[in-house]
Amino acid sequence: MLEEINLSEITDDNARQQHVTLLNLIEVVSADLRDAQAENQRLRDENNQLKGEHGKPKFKASTPKPAPVDYSSEKERRKRKPRHKQAKKATIEIHREQTLTVDKATLPADAEFKGYEDVVVQDVVFRADNVCFHKEKYWAYSTGETYLAPLPRGYEGQFGPGLKALAVTLYFGGNVSEPKILGLYANIGVQISTGQLSKLLIKDHEGFHAEKAAVCEAGLASGPWQHTDQTSTRVDGQEQHCNIVCNPVYTIYTTTPGKGRLHVLDVLRNGRARRFRLNEEALSSLEAVPLSKATRHWLQGESSDQEWDEPTFVERLDTRWPKLGGPQRQAILNAAAVAAYHAQEDTPIVRLLVCDDAPQYDGLTEEMAQCWVHEGRHYKKLMPVYVGHLELLTGFRKQFWEYYDELLVYQQHPTAEESTRLEARFDELFSTCTGYDALDARITKTREKKASLLMVQRHLRVSWKRGNGCASATSASVRGRRRASRRGIRS
């Protein structure tokens, strides 16, 4: 019935406005109904389980299960580029050469040699390479000790570096299960047990952790801006969070038990121990927090450039204010940690953060650039039931990504005139009033983020395209980090 409504055919202004109000009310009720149905089913299942019964049974559908809702904006904002096929032979590394001869008996008497015709064939060699090392052994009468020649680096234990590296690569990089790896090794004659393979995957990886820490340190120092994002992951059955920090030269994945501001700071400080400082910056950031006069007076008395480690600072806070509310206590911890981060010299300080509008990123850096990809997802999550609203949403999303493309062009060829035009175009586009209340509310929220969304005008070198942006949180690499987390490897 809603599809048959055409507002343009209603000539009476009052009646048309009443229809608009009614349609927006239907949208609100439909959204509330979807949420209520999901919540009711969850509560029914929980109630049945408390009674010792079962929740709603999950029947396997006879048809393939539909894919989950995808809020990605890749199809809208990504432009298809012309494909240029490159010569493969030019990039192939030659490992060995072999000359092939013609059977002279098959040649006619007048055949003349005209040189060689090269054909490059790619192949791999996958076989066992078991080595029996004959280690020299000496015994000294003067010391009463035996001296043995050491094994080459990487050959410690029962397995060589190639086998160890392949197991780690297949499991974490290729998402190959342990049984499949065991079967592969068995087929080439390697004798390795399940326990030994598991040990190779989770034990003695200090070298990887050290390398990761060095890459993170160099990446943080590679420029004043960084991209960041978070996605949920499970560690030993518990919900944790994978943090992505990157720019065009590196990407680091770090698993943390929470996603709050302190955990983000842990990542930006490359895992160093937390530090806290109650200086003027910390007190200034706490002005908007509802604290008692006595608490503020105590904070003013504690104000200094002194730094505390986490146990000492938490003990001082809990001893003086044991009944301080949870949100107020967390706000003090966050403010003191951020102030210490800005004052420290151990790690490079990130000056500009490209991220979404999650509250844990507020105030961490001097400037923050909102991610257009995440902003675009808010529009894709709108699910209108009236076809007219759907058309309005589709049209506005098209304009949204057209404006995004204009920003990318400006980044390559910036001019003062184009900057002024883009700013005016932003004001015009995000002042649009469509009559679809949910869409108009979303447009208003985007307009309020103007300064952070147009940060490209001030920082032209910041990369806003996929591959270096915070939109890569669902990449295969993140899935590999999730597997690492489940195996207990923290990085």
C-alpha positions as CSV (number, residue, x, y, z in Angstrom):
1,M,0.0,0.0,0.0
2,L,2.9,2.4,0.8
3,E,4.3,1.9,-2.7
4,E,1.1,3.4,-4.2
5,I,1.4,6.7,-2.3
6,N,2.7,9.5,-4.5
7,L,3.1,12.7,-2.6
8,S,3.5,14.8,-5.7
9,E,-0.1,14.0,-6.7
10,I,-1.5,15.5,-3.5
11,T,-2.3,19.1,-4.3
12,D,-3.4,20.2,-0.8
13,D,-0.4,21.4,1.1
14,N,-1.9,20.5,4.5
15,A,-2.8,17.0,3.4
16,R,0.6,16.5,1.9
17,Q,2.3,17.5,5.1
18,Q,0.1,15.2,7.1
19,H,1.1,12.3,4.8
20,V,4.8,13.2,5.2
21,T,4.4,13.2,9.0
22,L,2.5,9.9,8.9
23,L,5.1,8.2,6.7
24,N,7.9,9.3,9.0
25,L,6.0,8.0,11.9
26,I,5.6,4.6,10.1
27,E,9.4,4.6,9.6
28,V,10.0,5.1,13.3
29,V,7.4,2.4,14.3
30,S,8.9,-0.1,11.8
31,A,12.4,0.5,13.2
32,D,11.2,0.1,16.8
33,L,9.3,-3.0,15.8
34,R,12.3,-4.7,14.3
35,D,14.3,-3.9,17.5
36,A,11.5,-5.1,19.7
37,Q,11.1,-8.4,17.9
38,A,14.8,-9.2,18.1
39,E,14.8,-8.3,21.8
40,N,11.7,-10.3,22.6
41,Q,13.1,-13.4,21.0
42,R,16.3,-12.9,23.0
43,L,14.4,-12.6,26.2
44,R,12.2,-15.6,25.4
45,D,15.3,-17.7,24.8
46,E,16.9,-16.5,28.0
47,N,13.7,-17.2,30.0
48,N,13.4,-20.7,28.6
49,Q,17.1,-21.4,29.5
50,L,16.6,-20.2,33.0
51,K,13.7,-22.7,33.3
52,G,16.0,-25.5,32.1
53,E,14.4,-25.6,28.7
54,H,15.8,-24.7,25.3
55,G,15.6,-21.5,23.3
56,K,14.2,-21.2,19.8
57,P,15.5,-24.2,17.8
58,K,17.8,-23.4,14.9
59,F,16.6,-25.4,11.9
60,K,19.0,-25.7,8.9
61,A,17.4,-24.1,5.9
62,S,16.9,-26.1,2.8
63,T,18.3,-23.2,0.8
64,P,21.7,-21.5,1.4
65,K,21.7,-19.1,4.3
66,P,21.5,-15.5,3.1
67,A,24.7,-13.5,3.6
68,P,24.7,-11.1,6.6
69,V,23.9,-7.5,5.9
70,D,26.9,-5.8,4.3
71,Y,27.3,-2.1,5.2
72,S,30.4,-1.7,3.2
73,S,30.5,1.2,0.7
74,E,33.0,-0.3,-1.7
75,K,30.7,-0.6,-4.7
76,E,29.6,3.0,-4.4
77,R,32.9,4.8,-3.9
78,R,35.3,2.6,-5.8
79,K,35.8,3.5,-9.4
80,R,36.6,0.8,-11.9
81,K,40.1,1.4,-13.4
82,P,41.1,0.2,-16.9
83,R,43.0,-3.0,-16.7
84,H,46.5,-3.0,-18.2
85,K,47.9,-6.5,-18.5
86,Q,51.6,-6.5,-17.6
87,A,54.3,-8.8,-19.0
88,K,54.8,-11.7,-16.5
89,K,58.2,-12.8,-17.7
90,A,59.8,-9.5,-16.9
91,T,59.1,-10.0,-13.1
92,I,59.8,-13.7,-12.8
93,E,63.1,-14.5,-11.0
94,I,65.1,-17.3,-12.8
95,H,66.5,-19.8,-10.3
96,R,68.2,-22.2,-12.8
97,E,68.7,-22.6,-16.5
98,Q,68.7,-25.7,-18.7
99,T,69.6,-26.0,-22.3
100,L,67.5,-28.4,-24.4
101,T,68.9,-30.0,-27.5
102,V,67.3,-31.4,-30.6
103,D,67.9,-35.0,-31.6
104,K,70.2,-34.5,-34.6
105,A,69.0,-37.7,-36.1
106,T,65.6,-36.1,-36.7
107,L,67.0,-33.1,-38.6
108,P,67.3,-32.8,-42.3
109,A,70.8,-32.6,-43.8
110,D,70.5,-28.8,-44.6
111,A,69.2,-27.7,-41.1
112,E,71.1,-24.6,-39.8
113,F,71.5,-23.6,-36.1
114,K,69.6,-20.3,-35.5
115,G,70.3,-19.8,-31.7
116,Y,67.9,-20.4,-28.8
117,E,64.2,-19.7,-28.1
118,D,63.6,-19.0,-24.4
119,V,60.6,-20.4,-22.6
120,V,60.1,-19.6,-18.9
121,V,58.2,-22.3,-16.9
122,Q,57.3,-21.7,-13.2
123,D,57.4,-24.5,-10.8
124,V,57.8,-25.2,-7.1
125,V,59.8,-27.9,-5.2
126,F,58.1,-29.2,-2.1
127,R,59.8,-32.1,-0.4
128,A,61.3,-33.1,2.9
129,D,64.9,-31.9,3.5
130,N,66.0,-34.0,6.5
131,V,69.6,-33.3,7.6
132,C,71.8,-35.4,9.8
133,F,74.3,-33.1,11.4
134,H,77.7,-34.7,12.4
135,K,78.7,-32.4,15.3
136,E,82.3,-32.5,16.3
137,K,82.8,-33.6,19.8
138,Y,85.8,-32.8,22.1
139,W,86.6,-33.6,25.6
140,A,89.2,-31.7,27.7
141,Y,91.0,-33.5,30.5
142,S,92.0,-30.2,32.1
143,T,88.4,-29.0,32.5
144,G,86.6,-32.3,32.5
145,E,84.0,-30.9,30.1
146,T,82.7,-32.0,26.6
147,Y,82.6,-29.5,23.8
148,L,80.1,-29.9,20.9
149,A,79.8,-28.0,17.6
150,P,76.7,-25.8,17.7
151,L,73.8,-26.3,15.3
152,P,73.2,-23.7,12.6
153,R,70.8,-20.9,13.6
154,G,67.1,-22.0,13.3
155,Y,67.8,-25.7,13.6
156,E,67.2,-25.8,17.4
157,G,65.0,-28.7,18.4
158,Q,63.8,-31.4,16.1
159,F,62.7,-29.3,13.1
160,G,64.4,-26.9,10.8
161,P,63.6,-23.2,10.0
162,G,61.8,-24.0,6.8
163,L,59.3,-26.4,8.4
164,K,58.7,-24.0,11.3
165,A,58.1,-21.0,9.0
166,L,55.8,-23.0,6.7
167,A,53.6,-24.2,9.6
168,V,53.2,-20.6,10.9
169,T,52.6,-19.2,7.4
170,L,50.0,-21.8,6.5
171,Y,48.1,-21.5,9.8
172,F,48.1,-17.8,10.4
173,G,48.5,-16.5,6.8
174,G,46.6,-19.2,4.9
175,N,44.0,-20.1,7.5
176,V,44.9,-23.8,7.1
177,S,43.8,-26.0,10.0
178,E,46.2,-28.1,12.0
179,P,44.9,-31.4,10.7
180,K,45.5,-30.3,7.1
181,I,49.0,-29.1,8.0
182,L,49.7,-32.5,9.6
183,G,48.4,-34.3,6.5
184,L,50.5,-32.2,4.2
185,Y,53.7,-32.9,6.2
186,A,52.8,-36.6,6.4
187,N,52.5,-36.8,2.6
188,I,56.1,-35.7,2.1
189,G,57.5,-37.9,4.9
190,V,57.8,-35.5,7.8
191,Q,57.1,-37.2,11.2
192,I,55.5,-34.6,13.5
193,S,52.9,-35.1,16.2
194,T,49.8,-33.0,17.0
195,G,51.4,-31.7,20.1
196,Q,54.7,-30.8,18.4
197,L,52.8,-28.8,15.7
198,S,50.8,-27.0,18.3
199,K,54.0,-26.1,20.1
200,L,55.5,-24.7,16.9
201,L,52.5,-22.4,16.5
202,I,52.3,-21.0,20.1
203,K,55.7,-21.3,21.7
204,D,59.0,-19.5,21.3
205,H,57.8,-16.6,19.2
206,E,59.7,-13.9,21.0
207,G,61.5,-13.1,17.8
208,F,58.2,-12.3,16.1
209,H,57.1,-10.2,19.0
210,A,60.3,-8.2,18.9
211,E,60.1,-7.7,15.2
212,K,56.4,-6.6,15.5
213,A,57.4,-4.1,18.2
214,A,60.2,-2.7,16.0
215,V,57.9,-2.3,13.0
216,C,55.3,-0.6,15.2
217,E,58.0,1.8,16.6
218,A,59.2,2.6,13.1
219,G,55.6,3.0,11.8
220,L,54.6,5.4,14.5
221,A,57.7,7.5,13.8
222,S,57.2,7.4,10.0
223,G,54.8,10.4,10.0
224,P,52.6,12.6,12.2
225,W,49.3,11.0,11.3
226,Q,48.0,7.5,11.6
227,H,44.8,5.6,10.6
228,T,43.1,3.4,13.3
229,D,40.1,1.2,13.7
230,Q,38.8,-1.6,15.9
231,T,37.0,-4.9,15.3
232,S,35.9,-7.5,17.7
233,T,37.7,-10.8,18.1
234,R,37.5,-13.8,20.5
235,V,40.4,-14.9,22.7
236,D,40.0,-18.2,24.5
237,G,36.2,-17.8,24.1
238,Q,36.1,-14.3,25.5
239,E,35.2,-11.1,23.6
240,Q,38.3,-8.9,22.9
241,H,39.2,-6.3,20.3
242,C,41.7,-6.1,17.5
243,N,43.2,-2.7,17.0
244,I,44.5,-1.7,13.6
245,V,47.0,1.2,13.3
246,C,48.5,2.0,9.8
247,N,49.6,4.4,7.2
248,P,50.8,3.7,3.6
249,V,54.1,2.2,4.8
250,Y,53.0,-0.3,7.5
251,T,50.1,-2.0,9.3
252,I,50.0,-3.3,12.9
253,Y,47.3,-5.4,14.5
254,T,47.2,-5.5,18.3
255,T,44.7,-7.5,20.4
256,T,43.5,-5.8,23.6
257,P,41.0,-7.0,26.2
258,G,38.9,-3.8,25.9
259,K,38.3,-1.0,23.4
260,G,38.4,2.0,25.8
261,R,40.7,5.0,25.6
262,L,43.3,3.4,27.8
263,H,43.6,0.4,25.5
264,V,43.9,2.7,22.5
265,L,46.7,4.5,24.3
266,D,48.4,1.1,25.0
267,V,48.4,0.5,21.2
268,L,49.7,4.0,20.3
269,R,52.4,3.6,23.0
270,N,53.5,0.3,21.5
271,G,52.6,-1.7,24.6
272,R,54.6,0.3,27.1
273,A,53.5,0.4,30.8
274,R,50.8,3.0,31.4
275,R,51.8,6.3,32.9
276,F,49.6,9.0,34.5
277,R,50.0,12.8,35.0
278,L,47.6,15.3,36.6
279,N,48.8,18.4,35.0
280,E,46.9,21.4,33.6
281,E,46.0,19.5,30.5
282,A,44.4,16.8,32.5
283,L,42.5,19.2,34.7
284,S,41.2,21.1,31.7
285,S,39.8,18.0,30.1
286,L,38.0,17.2,33.3
287,E,36.1,20.5,33.4
288,A,33.1,18.9,31.6
289,V,33.0,15.9,33.9
290,P,30.5,16.1,36.8
291,L,32.8,16.0,39.8
292,S,32.2,17.2,43.4
293,K,33.9,20.3,44.7
294,A,36.0,18.2,47.1
295,T,37.2,16.0,44.3
296,R,38.2,19.0,42.1
297,H,40.0,20.6,45.1
298,W,41.9,17.4,45.6
299,L,42.8,17.2,41.9
300,Q,44.0,20.8,42.0
301,G,46.2,19.9,44.9
302,E,47.7,16.9,43.1
303,S,48.3,18.9,39.9
304,S,52.0,18.7,39.0
305,D,54.3,17.5,36.3
306,Q,55.0,14.3,38.3
307,E,54.3,11.0,36.6
308,W,53.0,7.9,38.3
309,D,52.9,4.3,37.2
310,E,49.5,2.6,37.1
311,P,49.5,0.8,40.5
312,T,50.7,3.9,42.4
313,F,48.2,6.2,40.7
314,V,45.2,3.8,41.1
315,E,46.1,3.3,44.8
316,R,46.2,7.0,45.5
317,L,42.9,7.5,43.7
318,D,41.1,4.6,45.4
319,T,42.6,5.5,48.9
320,R,41.4,9.1,48.7
321,W,38.1,8.5,46.9
322,P,37.0,4.9,47.4
323,K,33.4,5.7,46.7
324,L,34.0,7.7,43.5
325,G,31.6,6.7,40.8
326,G,32.7,4.4,38.0
327,P,32.3,6.9,35.1
328,Q,34.0,9.7,37.1
329,R,36.9,7.4,38.2
330,Q,37.4,6.3,34.6
331,A,37.3,9.9,33.3
332,I,40.1,10.8,35.7
333,L,42.2,7.8,34.6
334,N,41.6,8.7,31.0
335,A,42.5,12.4,31.4
336,A,45.7,11.6,33.4
337,A,46.8,8.9,30.9
338,V,46.2,11.2,27.8
339,A,48.1,14.0,29.5
340,A,51.0,11.7,30.3
341,Y,51.0,10.5,26.6
342,H,51.3,14.0,25.3
343,A,54.1,14.8,27.7
344,Q,56.2,11.6,27.2
345,E,59.2,11.2,25.0
346,D,59.5,7.4,24.9
347,T,57.4,6.9,21.7
348,P,56.5,9.1,18.8
349,I,53.3,11.1,19.5
350,V,50.6,10.9,16.9
351,R,49.4,14.4,16.0
352,L,46.6,13.5,13.7
353,L,44.3,10.4,13.9
354,V,42.1,9.3,11.0
355,C,39.3,7.3,12.5
356,D,35.6,7.0,13.1
357,D,33.5,9.0,15.6
358,A,33.9,6.4,18.4
359,P,34.2,8.2,21.8
360,Q,37.4,6.4,22.8
361,Y,39.4,8.4,20.2
362,D,38.3,11.9,21.5
363,G,41.1,14.0,22.7
364,L,43.9,11.5,22.0
365,T,45.6,13.7,19.4
366,E,45.8,17.4,18.6
367,E,43.6,16.9,15.5
368,M,41.2,14.2,14.4
369,A,40.0,13.5,10.8
370,Q,36.7,11.6,10.5
371,C,36.7,8.7,8.1
372,W,34.3,9.1,5.2
373,V,34.0,5.4,4.8
374,H,32.6,5.0,8.3
375,E,30.4,8.1,7.9
376,G,28.9,6.5,4.7
377,R,28.0,3.4,6.6
378,H,25.6,5.3,8.8
379,Y,23.5,6.1,5.7
380,K,23.6,2.5,4.5
381,K,22.2,1.3,7.8
382,L,19.0,3.2,7.2
383,M,16.2,0.8,6.1
384,P,13.1,2.8,5.0
385,V,9.9,0.9,4.3
386,Y,8.3,3.6,2.1
387,V,9.6,3.4,-1.5
388,G,9.7,7.2,-1.7
389,H,12.1,7.4,1.3
390,L,14.2,4.7,-0.3
391,E,14.6,6.8,-3.5
392,L,15.5,9.8,-1.4
393,L,18.1,7.8,0.5
394,T,19.6,6.3,-2.7
395,G,19.8,9.7,-4.4
396,F,21.6,11.3,-1.4
397,R,24.1,8.5,-1.1
398,K,25.0,9.0,-4.7
399,Q,25.7,12.7,-4.1
400,F,27.6,11.7,-0.9
401,W,30.1,9.6,-2.8
402,E,30.3,12.0,-5.7
403,Y,31.4,14.7,-3.2
404,Y,33.9,12.2,-1.8
405,D,35.4,11.7,-5.3
406,E,35.7,15.5,-5.7
407,L,37.8,15.6,-2.5
408,L,40.1,12.9,-3.8
409,V,40.6,15.0,-7.0
410,Y,41.3,18.1,-4.9
411,Q,43.9,16.2,-3.0
412,Q,45.9,15.5,-6.2
413,H,45.4,19.0,-7.6
414,P,44.8,21.5,-4.7
415,T,43.9,25.1,-5.3
416,A,42.5,27.8,-3.1
417,E,39.5,28.3,-5.4
418,E,38.7,24.6,-5.3
419,S,39.0,24.5,-1.6
420,T,36.5,27.3,-1.2
421,R,34.1,25.7,-3.7
422,L,34.3,22.3,-1.9
423,E,33.6,24.0,1.5
424,A,30.6,25.8,0.1
425,R,29.5,22.5,-1.6
426,F,29.7,20.7,1.7
427,D,27.5,23.3,3.4
428,E,25.0,23.0,0.6
429,L,24.9,19.2,0.4
430,F,24.7,18.6,4.1
431,S,22.0,21.3,4.6
432,T,19.6,19.2,2.4
433,C,16.1,18.7,3.7
434,T,14.5,15.7,2.1
435,G,11.4,15.2,4.3
436,Y,12.6,11.8,5.4
437,D,13.2,12.5,9.1
438,A,15.7,9.7,9.7
439,L,17.8,10.8,6.7
440,D,17.6,14.5,7.6
441,A,18.8,13.7,11.1
442,R,21.7,11.8,9.8
443,I,22.6,14.6,7.4
444,T,22.6,17.1,10.3
445,K,25.0,14.8,12.3
446,T,27.3,14.7,9.3
447,R,27.2,18.5,8.9
448,E,28.3,18.9,12.6
449,K,31.5,16.9,11.7
450,K,32.5,19.4,9.0
451,A,35.9,20.3,10.4
452,S,37.1,16.7,10.8
453,L,35.6,15.5,7.5
454,L,37.3,18.3,5.6
455,M,40.7,17.8,7.3
456,V,42.0,16.8,3.8
457,Q,42.1,20.6,3.0
458,R,44.7,21.1,5.7
459,H,46.6,17.8,5.4
460,L,46.9,16.9,1.7
461,R,49.3,14.0,2.3
462,V,47.0,12.0,4.5
463,S,45.8,9.0,2.5
464,W,42.0,8.7,2.4
465,K,41.7,5.7,0.0
466,R,41.1,2.1,0.8
467,G,44.3,0.0,1.6
468,N,45.7,2.7,3.9
469,G,42.5,3.7,5.6
470,C,40.6,2.5,8.7
471,A,38.1,0.7,6.5
472,S,40.4,-2.3,6.2
473,A,39.3,-3.7,9.6
474,T,37.5,-6.7,8.0
475,S,40.4,-7.8,5.8
476,A,41.9,-11.3,5.7
477,S,44.8,-10.0,7.7
478,V,42.5,-9.3,10.6
479,R,41.0,-12.7,10.4
480,G,44.6,-14.0,10.6
481,R,45.1,-11.9,13.7
482,R,41.9,-13.5,15.2
483,R,43.4,-16.9,14.7
484,A,46.6,-15.8,16.4
485,S,44.6,-14.4,19.3
486,R,42.7,-17.7,19.7
487,R,46.1,-19.5,19.9
488,G,47.3,-17.2,22.6
489,I,49.8,-15.3,20.5
490,R,49.5,-11.6,21.6
491,S,50.8,-9.0,19.1
